[in-house]
Amino acid sequence: MSLDELLPNTNDFSNPACFEEILIRLECITEEDEEFMQLLVDKLRDAVITWDQPWYQRSNRLTRPFKETNDEPSCSPEDDYRTDPITKAESDRMEKNWRKFRKKFNIPDKLTSFARWKNKAKSRNPNTPEERARRFVTAYLARGLKRNIHQVYRHIVTHLSNPMRGAYSPTEEKLMEICFLHKPAHAVTYLSMILGREPRGIYKRLQQKYKGKPLKKKLKWTLPLATKFVNLLIQYSKSSSVEELKNRRFEKSVWLNLEKDMDQQYIYLQKFWYDALHVQIFVKENVTLNGLRTKIFSILQDSSYEVWRDIRWKELLNFFPDGFTHTFLYKISLNILRSNILCLKQPLANILKYAFYKIRINHQNRKLRNLIYKDGYLEVIHYNSANLKKLDRN
């Protein structure tokens, strides 16, 4: 059944009958998930793990974060599990393991049903047939990965089982309106099942739809306005000097106070601070933006990254002088690629080739505007062009 078939033949969604087709669809989805889980239980009734498992994949904690105990073996960092975000290569490995699992046990391709299934009516005992089946499937998909099974299970639920991405269609928007109108407390859960989207994204879209997207007012950042911002940030963060602001994370209450005084949504004030002003104040280097981009892309060229989304921008800070932020590095790297943003889906080697080409033909090689905070005021540092620093790789 297509999503359009769930919509009523009227624009008046207040009628309870508008919700009936959605409820029927939800019931069908639940039955499909139960049937698939029963199939897994039958197929895996006598299945045992015959491959070598690392110590962190032997836990029974599937839906809860992995908890280490004093009984765990002491190991070197090479034998420990990873805690950084799962990469595309790891995600591809899970999908490959899923294909092998399906072929070995003659299972239909219903990973979404596996991820959606909830153990509501059954016992939470880890030794029940359903929990053993879930644990076996997840352990199979975790083969060859330095991840615990909770990490793998969460990735299955949030990424592999929710194929829909991108902007919401008019049909999806109408279904969101119907669910929110008739079952606001369960709207996100219902919509995630019907639309095949990640709940967090649906929740964010619902907030924007019914509470409104934060209004970004036109604000031209001048030197006096930036000075006011810094002075207020020092005041509300209870800092004794501007140096105490460097590389610091502030409580939300600080940003809310700034929001009132600056008459601008705090999320945009945060972006201004971390994406621009922090770097301008604390970086004491006379460099060009293209010089920074060249260094960033050269580092990535020698890295093990294969796709853009796997890049850990915080790790790149180790190659740059003190004062830079990872969001600034990301922003200036992305800006040179904006004319062909779809290229980000290509292999990283292709992206870097295009990036170096864009740098070569970019004639607007602006310098980083450095600022100094002195006696309560921000001032521009005027470097001599002859002292322009060329960033090396180390």
C-alpha positions as CSV (number, residue, x, y, z in Angstrom):
1,M,0.0,0.0,0.0
2,S,1.4,3.4,-1.0
3,L,1.3,6.4,1.4
4,D,-1.2,8.2,-0.8
5,E,-3.8,5.4,-0.2
6,L,-3.7,6.2,3.5
7,L,-4.9,9.8,2.9
8,P,-8.7,10.5,3.1
9,N,-10.6,12.1,0.3
10,T,-11.0,15.3,2.2
11,N,-8.8,18.1,3.6
12,D,-10.7,18.0,6.9
13,F,-8.5,15.8,9.0
14,S,-10.5,16.3,12.2
15,N,-12.8,13.4,11.4
16,P,-11.8,10.3,13.3
17,A,-12.4,8.3,10.2
18,C,-9.3,9.9,8.7
19,F,-7.2,8.0,11.2
20,E,-8.7,4.6,10.5
21,E,-6.6,3.7,7.5
22,I,-3.5,4.6,9.4
23,L,-4.5,2.3,12.3
24,I,-5.2,-0.5,9.9
25,R,-1.8,0.0,8.3
26,L,-0.1,0.0,11.8
27,E,-1.9,-3.3,12.6
28,C,-0.6,-4.8,9.4
29,I,2.9,-3.7,10.1
30,T,2.8,-5.1,13.7
31,E,1.5,-8.4,12.4
32,E,4.3,-8.5,9.7
33,D,6.9,-7.8,12.4
34,E,5.5,-10.5,14.7
35,E,5.5,-13.1,11.9
36,F,9.1,-12.3,11.0
37,M,10.2,-12.6,14.6
38,Q,8.4,-16.0,14.9
39,L,10.2,-17.1,11.7
40,L,13.6,-16.1,13.2
41,V,12.7,-18.0,16.4
42,D,11.9,-21.1,14.4
43,K,15.0,-20.8,12.2
44,L,17.4,-20.1,15.0
45,R,16.0,-22.4,17.6
46,D,19.1,-24.7,17.6
47,A,21.6,-22.1,16.3
48,V,24.7,-21.5,18.3
49,I,27.6,-19.0,17.9
50,T,30.5,-20.9,16.5
51,W,32.8,-18.0,15.6
52,D,35.2,-16.4,17.9
53,Q,33.7,-13.4,19.6
54,P,35.7,-10.6,21.3
55,W,34.9,-10.1,24.9
56,Y,32.8,-7.0,24.3
57,Q,30.4,-8.9,22.0
58,R,29.4,-11.5,24.6
59,S,27.1,-9.3,26.6
60,N,23.3,-9.9,27.0
61,R,22.7,-6.2,26.9
62,L,21.2,-5.6,23.5
63,T,18.9,-2.6,23.9
64,R,20.8,-1.0,26.8
65,P,24.4,0.5,26.6
66,F,27.2,-1.9,27.2
67,K,28.4,-2.0,30.8
68,E,31.9,-3.2,31.6
69,T,32.5,-5.1,34.9
70,N,35.5,-5.9,36.9
71,D,35.5,-9.4,35.4
72,E,36.3,-8.1,31.9
73,P,39.8,-9.0,30.8
74,S,42.5,-6.3,30.8
75,C,43.5,-5.6,27.2
76,S,45.5,-3.3,25.1
77,P,43.8,-0.4,23.1
78,E,44.2,-2.6,19.9
79,D,41.9,-5.3,21.5
80,D,39.3,-2.8,22.8
81,Y,36.1,-1.8,21.1
82,R,35.6,1.5,19.3
83,T,33.4,4.2,20.7
84,D,33.5,6.7,17.8
85,P,30.5,7.0,15.3
86,I,30.1,4.0,13.1
87,T,31.7,4.6,9.7
88,K,30.4,3.8,6.2
89,A,32.8,0.9,5.9
90,E,31.5,-0.6,9.1
91,S,27.9,-0.1,8.0
92,D,28.7,-1.8,4.7
93,R,30.2,-4.7,6.6
94,M,26.9,-5.1,8.6
95,E,24.9,-5.1,5.4
96,K,27.3,-7.7,3.9
97,N,26.9,-9.8,7.1
98,W,23.1,-9.5,6.8
99,R,23.2,-10.9,3.2
100,K,25.3,-13.8,4.4
101,F,22.9,-14.4,7.3
102,R,19.9,-14.4,5.0
103,K,21.5,-16.8,2.6
104,K,22.6,-19.2,5.3
105,F,19.3,-19.4,7.1
106,N,17.0,-18.7,4.1
107,I,15.5,-15.6,5.6
108,P,13.6,-12.9,3.7
109,D,15.1,-9.4,3.5
110,K,13.1,-7.8,6.3
111,L,15.7,-6.1,8.4
112,T,13.2,-3.3,9.0
113,S,10.8,-5.8,10.7
114,F,13.7,-7.0,12.9
115,A,14.5,-3.4,14.0
116,R,10.8,-2.4,14.5
117,W,9.9,-5.5,16.7
118,K,9.4,-4.6,20.3
119,N,9.3,-7.1,23.2
120,K,6.2,-5.6,24.9
121,A,4.0,-8.5,25.7
122,K,6.7,-11.0,26.3
123,S,9.2,-11.6,29.1
124,R,12.4,-9.5,29.2
125,N,14.3,-12.6,30.3
126,P,17.4,-12.7,28.1
127,N,16.9,-16.5,27.6
128,T,13.5,-16.3,26.0
129,P,13.5,-17.5,22.3
130,E,12.8,-14.0,21.0
131,E,15.6,-12.4,22.9
132,R,18.0,-15.2,22.0
133,A,17.1,-14.8,18.3
134,R,17.5,-11.0,18.4
135,R,20.9,-11.4,20.1
136,F,22.1,-14.0,17.6
137,V,21.1,-11.9,14.6
138,T,22.9,-8.8,16.0
139,A,26.0,-10.8,16.9
140,Y,26.1,-12.2,13.4
141,L,25.9,-8.7,11.9
142,A,28.7,-7.6,14.4
143,R,31.2,-10.2,13.0
144,G,34.5,-8.6,12.0
145,L,33.7,-5.3,13.8
146,K,35.3,-3.8,16.8
147,R,31.9,-2.9,18.2
148,N,29.8,-4.2,21.0
149,I,26.4,-5.6,20.1
150,H,24.5,-2.7,21.6
151,Q,26.3,-0.3,19.2
152,V,25.5,-2.6,16.3
153,Y,21.8,-3.0,17.3
154,R,21.4,0.8,17.6
155,H,22.9,1.3,14.2
156,I,20.5,-1.2,12.7
157,V,17.5,0.5,14.3
158,T,18.5,4.1,13.4
159,H,20.2,3.7,10.1
160,L,19.9,0.4,8.2
161,S,16.2,-0.1,8.9
162,N,15.1,3.5,8.0
163,P,15.7,3.9,4.3
164,M,13.9,7.2,3.9
165,R,16.0,10.4,3.9
166,G,15.7,13.9,2.7
167,A,12.9,16.4,2.5
168,Y,9.4,15.4,3.5
169,S,6.8,15.0,0.7
170,P,3.4,16.6,0.8
171,T,1.8,13.2,1.5
172,E,4.1,12.7,4.5
173,E,3.3,16.1,5.8
174,K,-0.4,15.4,5.7
175,L,0.1,12.0,7.4
176,M,2.1,13.8,10.1
177,E,-0.8,16.3,10.6
178,I,-3.4,13.4,10.9
179,C,-1.3,11.5,13.5
180,F,-0.4,14.5,15.5
181,L,-4.1,15.6,15.5
182,H,-5.5,12.3,16.7
183,K,-2.7,10.6,18.6
184,P,-0.2,13.3,19.6
185,A,1.4,11.2,22.3
186,H,2.2,8.4,19.9
187,A,2.6,10.4,16.7
188,V,6.3,10.0,16.3
189,T,6.2,6.2,16.9
190,Y,3.4,5.7,14.5
191,L,5.0,7.9,11.8
192,S,8.3,6.2,12.1
193,M,6.7,2.8,11.4
194,I,4.6,4.1,8.5
195,L,7.1,6.5,6.8
196,G,10.2,4.4,7.4
197,R,12.0,7.3,8.9
198,E,14.2,7.8,12.0
199,P,12.1,9.0,15.0
200,R,14.5,11.8,15.9
201,G,14.1,13.4,12.5
202,I,10.3,13.1,12.7
203,Y,10.3,14.7,16.1
204,K,12.4,17.6,14.9
205,R,10.1,18.1,11.9
206,L,7.0,18.1,14.1
207,Q,8.6,20.7,16.4
208,Q,9.3,22.9,13.4
209,K,5.8,22.3,12.0
210,Y,3.8,23.1,15.1
211,K,6.1,25.3,17.2
212,G,7.8,27.1,14.3
213,K,11.4,27.1,13.2
214,P,13.6,29.5,15.2
215,L,13.5,32.9,13.5
216,K,16.8,34.0,12.3
217,K,16.8,37.8,12.3
218,K,19.0,39.7,9.9
219,L,22.0,40.8,11.9
220,K,25.1,42.4,10.4
221,W,28.0,41.5,12.6
222,T,30.1,44.7,13.0
223,L,33.1,45.1,15.2
224,P,31.1,47.0,17.9
225,L,28.4,44.3,17.9
226,A,31.0,41.5,18.2
227,T,32.6,43.4,21.0
228,K,29.3,43.6,22.8
229,F,28.8,39.9,22.3
230,V,32.2,39.0,23.7
231,N,31.8,41.3,26.8
232,L,28.4,39.7,27.5
233,L,29.8,36.2,27.1
234,I,32.6,37.0,29.6
235,Q,30.0,38.4,32.0
236,Y,27.4,35.6,31.8
237,S,30.0,32.8,31.8
238,K,31.7,34.4,34.9
239,S,35.1,34.5,33.2
240,S,37.8,36.8,34.4
241,S,39.4,37.2,31.0
242,V,38.8,36.5,27.3
243,E,41.4,33.7,27.4
244,E,39.1,31.7,29.7
245,L,36.6,31.5,26.8
246,K,39.0,29.5,24.6
247,N,37.8,26.0,23.7
248,R,35.1,26.2,26.3
249,R,31.6,24.8,26.3
250,F,29.0,27.0,28.0
251,E,25.8,26.1,29.8
252,K,22.5,26.7,28.0
253,S,21.6,29.4,30.5
254,V,24.5,31.5,29.3
255,W,23.2,31.4,25.7
256,L,19.7,32.2,26.8
257,N,20.9,35.3,28.6
258,L,22.8,36.3,25.4
259,E,19.7,35.6,23.4
260,K,17.8,38.3,25.3
261,D,20.5,40.9,25.2
262,M,21.5,40.3,21.5
263,D,17.9,39.9,20.3
264,Q,18.9,36.8,18.3
265,Q,18.1,33.1,18.6
266,Y,20.9,31.5,20.7
267,I,21.5,28.7,18.2
268,Y,22.6,31.3,15.7
269,L,24.8,33.0,18.3
270,Q,26.5,29.7,19.0
271,K,27.2,29.3,15.3
272,F,28.7,32.8,15.1
273,W,31.0,32.1,18.1
274,Y,32.2,28.6,17.1
275,D,32.2,29.0,13.3
276,A,33.8,32.5,13.2
277,L,34.6,34.7,16.2
278,H,36.4,32.1,18.3
279,V,38.8,31.5,15.5
280,Q,39.3,35.2,14.7
281,I,40.2,35.9,18.3
282,F,42.3,32.9,19.4
283,V,44.2,32.0,16.2
284,K,47.4,34.1,16.0
285,E,48.4,33.1,12.5
286,N,48.4,35.2,9.3
287,V,47.0,32.7,6.9
288,T,44.7,32.6,3.9
289,L,41.5,30.6,3.7
290,N,42.7,28.7,0.6
291,G,45.9,27.9,2.4
292,L,43.8,26.4,5.2
293,R,41.7,24.4,2.7
294,T,44.8,23.1,1.0
295,K,46.2,21.8,4.2
296,I,42.8,20.2,5.2
297,F,42.4,18.4,1.9
298,S,46.1,17.3,1.9
299,I,45.6,15.8,5.3
300,L,42.5,14.0,4.2
301,Q,44.3,12.8,1.1
302,D,46.8,10.9,3.2
303,S,44.1,9.7,5.7
304,S,42.3,6.4,5.8
305,Y,38.9,8.0,5.1
306,E,37.0,6.8,2.1
307,V,33.8,8.9,2.2
308,W,33.0,12.4,3.3
309,R,30.6,11.5,6.1
310,D,33.2,9.4,7.9
311,I,35.5,12.4,8.5
312,R,36.1,13.2,12.2
313,W,36.6,16.9,12.0
314,K,37.7,17.1,15.7
315,E,40.6,14.8,14.9
316,L,41.8,17.3,12.3
317,L,42.3,19.9,14.9
318,N,45.5,18.0,16.0
319,F,47.2,19.3,12.8
320,F,46.3,23.0,13.3
321,P,47.5,25.7,15.6
322,D,45.6,26.4,18.8
323,G,42.3,28.4,18.5
324,F,40.8,26.7,15.5
325,T,37.4,24.9,15.9
326,H,36.3,21.7,14.1
327,T,33.1,23.5,12.9
328,F,35.2,26.3,11.3
329,L,37.4,23.7,9.4
330,Y,34.2,21.9,8.2
331,K,32.6,25.2,7.1
332,I,35.4,26.5,5.0
333,S,36.0,23.0,3.5
334,L,32.3,22.7,2.6
335,N,32.1,26.3,1.2
336,I,34.5,25.5,-1.6
337,L,32.3,22.6,-2.7
338,R,28.9,24.2,-2.5
339,S,28.6,24.7,-6.3
340,N,28.5,21.0,-6.6
341,I,27.2,19.7,-3.3
342,L,26.1,16.4,-4.8
343,C,29.7,15.4,-5.2
344,L,29.8,14.7,-1.5
345,K,28.2,11.4,-2.2
346,Q,31.1,10.3,-4.3
347,P,34.3,8.6,-3.0
348,L,36.5,10.9,-1.0
349,A,39.3,10.7,-3.6
350,N,37.0,12.2,-6.3
351,I,35.9,14.9,-3.9
352,L,39.4,15.9,-3.1
353,K,40.4,16.1,-6.7
354,Y,37.5,18.4,-7.3
355,A,38.3,20.5,-4.2
356,F,42.0,21.1,-5.3
357,Y,40.7,22.1,-8.7
358,K,38.2,24.6,-7.1
359,I,41.1,26.1,-5.0
360,R,43.3,26.6,-8.1
361,I,40.6,28.5,-9.9
362,N,39.4,30.5,-6.8
363,H,40.7,34.0,-7.2
364,Q,39.1,35.3,-4.0
365,N,41.8,34.1,-1.7
366,R,40.8,36.0,1.4
367,K,42.9,36.1,4.5
368,L,41.7,35.0,7.9
369,R,40.6,38.2,9.7
370,N,42.4,38.2,13.1
371,L,41.1,40.1,16.1
372,I,42.6,41.1,19.4
373,Y,40.6,41.8,22.6
374,K,42.2,44.8,24.4
375,D,40.8,46.9,27.2
376,G,37.2,45.7,26.6
377,Y,37.3,46.2,22.8
378,L,37.9,44.0,19.8
379,E,40.4,45.4,17.3
380,V,41.6,44.1,13.9
381,I,45.2,42.9,13.7
382,H,46.8,44.2,10.5
383,Y,49.5,41.8,9.4
384,N,52.1,42.6,6.9
385,S,51.5,40.6,3.7
386,A,55.2,39.7,3.6
387,N,54.6,37.8,6.9
388,L,51.8,35.7,5.5
389,K,52.3,32.2,6.9
390,K,52.1,29.1,4.8
391,L,50.8,26.3,6.9
392,D,52.8,23.1,6.6
393,R,51.4,19.6,7.0
394,N,52.6,18.9,10.5
